[in-house]
Amino acid sequence: MSTFDPDEEFPFVEPVDESFIALTRSAVEIDSVAAQELLGNITRDLPGGGEDRQGQHEMVGRVAEAMSTRRHLVVEAGTGVGKSLAYLVPSALAGTRVVIATATKNLQDQLAGKDAPLVAAHQPGVSVAVLKGRANYLCKHKAFSVSGGAQISFDDDVDVPATVTAQLRKILDWSTTSLTGDRDELGFEPDARAWRQLSVSPQECLSRSKCPQGNVCFAERAKEIAAASDIVIVNAHLYGAHLASGQMILPAHDIVIFDEAHEILDTFATVLGTSLNATRFRGVATMSRSLLGEEESEIIDEVHDAANDLASALTAQFEAEETTGLGLEVTAALAAAAQKVTALMEKVRTHLTSNAEDENRRLQTQGPLTHLANDLIRLNKVGKDELIWLTRNDKEITIELSLVDVGPRLRDELWGNTTGILTSATIPANLVTDLGLTDISDSIEVASPFDYANHALLYVPDNFPERTDPNAEAAIIEELVRLITASGGRCLSLFTNRSVMKRVAEAVEPRISTPVLVQDTLSRARLIERFRDEETSSLFAVTSYWQGIDVPGDSLRLVTIDRLPFQPPNDPLGIARRDRAGSSAFSKVDIPRAGMLLAQGVGRLIRSTTDKGVVAVLDTRLATANYRHPLIRRLPPMARTRDFDEVEAFLQSL
């Protein structure tokens, strides 16, 4: 499950203009003939004349009908249907604002940079905007302070490394020419510590009316553009934060489209909860020290000490493998920390300031303190459909509060007010029920137009160690060297674990003659661009690269998957869902999720009618386990083999 920190995205909500207040649901009447004509005009103007896809026409018609009748629609659209255009075309004709929420930035970038502008160019008067969480934009107020020589510090009081200082200068130079301040437009992936010095969480934001740079704020400008646009593209995390805020973040809209809809169950389960760790306490203490100075060092030191006590208690509970709920020691540490935070809040609230800059610093300190205090209260009021559990990130233990069942809340707060169109190449069988859409939605399947039977080969190695075997990783390295050599590079190698990915990439790279790209070494956009442009390169990746990657043509002929993407058996949220499912938990919870993710990874291979290639799943369970059949049924109808010689011959024939 991809994690989301509401402390980064959850907004400070100031009074909003009318465009951010819920609309009275307006009538939508989309002319089906006009929709089909618009789709035809767009596809004819695509390079090479485009492709006339019957499934795409069918989806356009059903989406237009759903928007017009205000009936929720769930569409499983096989790879190659062209689902992006199939929902963008009706959106352009809807006559009301449509929000499109994606699970990955890859798809968000594709929609914003390619598909949506293409539709808008064929439908005069339609405007498109992208809106991201505030922390994604450079803060001009912070940039002004840092460039003016203001002292910078880290939450853990560690000295600023020279590499971070160099990045700060580079980002500041970029900010003087950037029109958007969008982090994704940097030509490199910034160190998180450097970006944190030049961005703000919503709780730190002074608000437009109080900030000296409010009139030229990048984030506020993005909000203005979104409020004036017909189609607004966001990610699912921000949409979840919109729901959590009482629908106060995004401009008012009658229709929402969730692409990669299979992801929103886990996304909303996390976003509609909260998270808390010791770093947040240390962070507010550091900010308070900068504001209050040594005169209030005693209470600030006490908050620091409380953070350390909490970290120790959380570590002890986690290492005892008690990852669900809060033990007595953690509960006591939280209570003590809450008392110290309350006392510090009062000191900050009543602190006298002598000028506007000092008052701004006070407000920037007060926001995160208030949010932390509210989260401490929230942890004491866990609902029956909520779960508290512990997770480890970068050696730190974090308390997560997640919803086990999001359906009732979505049914109460979303589906009654907003028409939902949900689409993905893979829709899990239980998604409609889990999202609270039973009896209020229609579902359709639109088959892929691609000739998988003749163009794709599914390979599971024979005489290969099981994934739990100590020799499995070495075998994967050997197999990847053979496969990538046979395909002349052109490989997307997908992993379920980041550490394994890095070790395998490091071992494979010196043994092949073609370039190797590795996730996190460059920005996501730059990595995909290089993979697409350097035809013989191979890209090693995890997480979001399993979906939303569209690389047709000769740059991708081989997709490898290191293991079946089952949820870890000790994942607390997974355990809670299995407990609810009872004796059939494996078939109702684990198999649908793994099958969906596997199909997403496999779907990276064939992206056009002329693409051909091999999918290699280096996990023998797909060929031998008694539960393999429901997994295989989720995949396209590819030819299958366990013979490497057959794979090698197929790849070399390309």
SULLINNOR-V181423 format. One record per backbone hydrogen bond with DSSP energy under -1.0 kcal/mol. NH is the residue of the N-H (numbers start at 1). CO is the residue of the C=O. E is the energy in kcal/mol with one decimal. If there is no record, write none. Layout:
BEGIN
{{NH,CO,E} {NH,CO,E}}
END
This chain:
BEGIN
{{8,5,-2.5} {9,5,-1.3} {10,6,-2.7} {20,17,-2.0} {21,18,-1.7} {35,31,-2.2} {36,32,-2.1} {37,33,-2.3} {38,34,-2.5} {39,35,-2.3} {40,36,-2.2} {41,37,-2.5} {42,38,-2.2} {43,39,-2.6} {44,40,-2.1} {45,41,-1.0} {46,43,-1.1} {49,46,-2.3} {57,53,-1.9} {58,54,-2.3} {59,55,-2.3} {60,56,-2.5} {61,57,-2.0} {62,58,-2.1} {63,59,-2.8} {64,60,-2.4} {65,61,-2.0} {66,62,-2.4} {67,63,-2.6} {68,64,-2.1} {69,65,-2.4} {71,66,-1.7} {73,420,-2.2} {74,442,-2.8} {75,422,-3.3} {76,444,-2.4} {77,424,-2.1} {78,446,-2.9} {81,78,-2.1} {86,82,-1.6} {87,83,-1.5} {88,84,-2.1} {89,85,-2.4} {91,87,-1.5} {92,88,-2.2} {98,230,-2.7} {99,255,-2.4} {100,232,-3.0} {101,257,-3.3} {102,234,-1.9} {108,104,-1.8} {109,105,-3.0} {110,106,-1.9} {111,107,-2.9} {112,108,-2.6} {113,109,-2.7} {114,110,-1.8} {115,110,-1.7} {116,111,-2.5} {118,114,-1.5} {119,115,-2.0} {120,116,-2.7} {121,117,-2.1} {126,123,-1.7} {129,231,-2.3} {131,233,-2.4} {136,133,-2.3} {137,134,-2.0} {138,181,-2.4} {139,198,-3.1} {143,139,-2.5} {144,140,-2.4} {145,141,-1.9} {146,142,-3.0} {147,143,-2.7} {148,144,-1.2} {149,146,-1.8} {150,145,-2.5} {157,154,-1.9} {165,161,-2.0} {166,162,-2.4} {167,163,-1.9} {168,164,-2.5} {169,165,-1.9} {170,166,-2.0} {171,167,-2.9} {172,168,-2.5} {173,169,-2.3} {174,170,-2.0} {175,171,-2.3} {177,174,-1.5} {178,174,-1.7} {183,136,-2.9} {185,182,-2.3} {186,183,-1.9} {195,191,-2.4} {196,192,-2.0} {197,193,-1.0} {198,195,-1.4} {205,201,-1.2} {211,207,-1.9} {214,211,-1.9} {216,213,-1.7} {221,217,-2.0} {222,218,-2.1} {223,219,-1.9} {224,220,-2.2} {225,221,-2.2} {226,222,-2.2} {227,223,-2.5} {229,226,-1.6} {231,127,-2.1} {232,98,-2.4} {233,129,-3.1} {234,100,-2.9} {236,102,-3.4} {239,235,-1.8} {240,236,-2.4} {241,237,-2.2} {242,238,-2.0} {243,239,-2.0} {244,240,-2.5} {245,241,-1.7} {246,243,-1.7} {247,242,-2.8} {252,19,-3.0} {254,97,-1.1} {255,97,-1.1} {256,419,-2.7} {257,99,-2.8} {258,421,-2.8} {259,101,-2.0} {261,423,-2.2} {263,260,-2.1} {264,261,-1.2} {267,263,-2.0} {268,264,-2.8} {269,265,-1.9} {270,266,-1.5} {271,267,-2.9} {272,268,-2.3} {273,270,-1.5} {274,401,-1.6} {276,399,-2.2} {282,278,-2.2} {283,279,-2.7} {284,280,-2.0} {285,281,-1.9} {286,282,-2.6} {287,283,-2.3} {288,284,-2.2} {289,285,-2.3} {290,286,-1.8} {291,287,-1.4} {292,288,-3.8} {293,289,-2.1} {296,293,-1.2} {297,294,-1.7} {300,296,-1.7} {301,297,-2.9} {302,298,-1.9} {303,299,-1.9} {304,300,-2.1} {305,301,-2.7} {306,302,-2.4} {307,303,-2.2} {308,304,-2.1} {309,305,-2.4} {310,306,-2.4} {311,307,-2.6} {312,308,-2.2} {313,309,-2.3} {314,310,-2.8} {315,311,-2.4} {316,312,-2.3} {317,313,-2.2} {318,314,-2.7} {319,315,-2.8} {320,316,-1.1} {321,318,-2.0} {322,317,-2.2} {325,388,-3.0} {331,327,-2.6} {332,328,-2.4} {333,329,-2.3} {334,330,-2.6} {335,331,-2.1} {336,332,-2.3} {337,333,-2.4} {338,334,-2.6} {339,335,-1.7} {340,336,-1.8} {341,337,-2.6} {342,338,-2.4} {343,339,-2.0} {344,340,-2.5} {345,341,-2.8} {346,342,-1.7} {347,343,-1.7} {348,344,-2.4} {349,345,-3.0} {350,346,-2.1} {359,355,-2.1} {360,356,-2.3} {361,357,-2.0} {362,358,-2.1} {363,359,-2.3} {364,360,-2.5} {365,361,-1.5} {366,362,-2.5} {367,363,-2.0} {369,365,-1.5} {370,366,-2.6} {371,367,-2.3} {372,368,-2.4} {373,369,-2.4} {374,370,-2.3} {375,371,-2.1} {376,372,-2.0} {377,373,-1.7} {378,374,-2.3} {379,375,-2.0} {380,377,-1.2} {381,378,-1.8} {386,383,-1.5} {387,402,-3.0} {389,400,-2.5} {390,323,-2.6} {391,398,-2.0} {393,396,-3.0} {396,393,-2.1} {398,391,-3.1} {399,276,-3.3} {400,389,-3.3} {401,274,-3.1} {402,387,-2.7} {403,269,-2.4} {404,385,-3.1} {405,385,-1.1} {410,406,-2.4} {411,407,-2.6} {412,408,-1.9} {413,409,-2.7} {414,410,-2.4} {415,410,-2.3} {417,414,-1.6} {418,414,-2.2} {419,254,-2.6} {421,256,-2.4} {422,73,-3.0} {423,258,-2.6} {424,75,-1.7} {431,428,-1.8} {434,430,-2.6} {435,431,-2.0} {436,433,-1.6} {437,432,-2.7} {440,437,-1.7} {442,72,-2.4} {444,74,-2.4} {446,76,-3.1} {452,450,-1.5} {455,451,-1.8} {456,452,-2.1} {457,613,-1.6} {458,639,-3.3} {459,615,-3.2} {460,641,-1.7} {469,466,-2.0} {472,469,-2.1} {475,471,-2.1} {476,472,-2.3} {477,473,-2.1} {478,474,-2.1} {479,475,-2.5} {480,476,-2.6} {481,477,-2.2} {482,478,-2.0} {483,479,-2.7} {484,480,-3.0} {485,481,-1.9} {486,482,-2.1} {487,483,-1.9} {489,484,-2.7} {492,558,-2.7} {493,539,-2.8} {494,560,-3.4} {495,541,-2.0} {501,497,-2.2} {502,498,-2.3} {503,499,-2.2} {504,500,-2.8} {505,501,-2.7} {506,502,-2.1} {507,503,-1.7} {508,504,-2.5} {509,505,-2.4} {511,508,-1.9} {512,509,-1.2} {517,538,-3.5} {519,540,-2.3} {521,518,-1.8} {527,523,-2.6} {528,524,-2.3} {529,525,-2.1} {530,526,-2.5} {531,527,-2.6} {532,528,-2.3} {533,529,-2.4} {534,530,-3.2} {535,533,-1.2} {537,534,-2.4} {538,515,-1.8} {539,491,-2.7} {540,517,-2.9} {541,493,-2.5} {545,542,-2.1} {546,543,-2.2} {547,544,-1.5} {556,553,-1.3} {557,490,-2.7} {558,490,-1.7} {559,614,-2.5} {560,492,-2.2} {561,616,-2.6} {562,494,-1.9} {566,564,-2.1} {571,568,-1.9} {575,571,-2.6} {576,572,-2.4} {577,573,-2.0} {578,574,-2.4} {579,575,-2.6} {580,576,-1.6} {581,577,-1.6} {582,578,-1.4} {585,582,-1.5} {588,584,-2.1} {589,585,-3.2} {590,585,-1.1} {591,586,-2.9} {593,589,-1.3} {594,590,-2.7} {595,591,-2.9} {596,592,-2.1} {597,593,-2.3} {598,594,-2.7} {599,595,-2.2} {600,596,-1.9} {601,597,-2.2} {602,598,-2.7} {603,599,-2.0} {604,601,-1.5} {605,602,-1.8} {613,455,-2.3} {614,557,-2.3} {615,457,-2.8} {616,559,-3.0} {617,459,-2.5} {618,561,-2.8} {619,617,-1.1} {622,619,-1.8} {623,620,-1.7} {624,620,-1.5} {625,621,-1.8} {628,625,-1.6} {632,628,-2.7} {633,629,-2.4} {635,632,-1.7} {638,636,-2.4} {639,456,-1.4} {641,458,-2.5} {647,643,-1.5} {648,644,-3.1} {649,645,-2.3} {650,646,-2.1} {651,647,-2.7} {652,648,-2.6} {653,649,-1.6} {654,651,-1.2}}
END
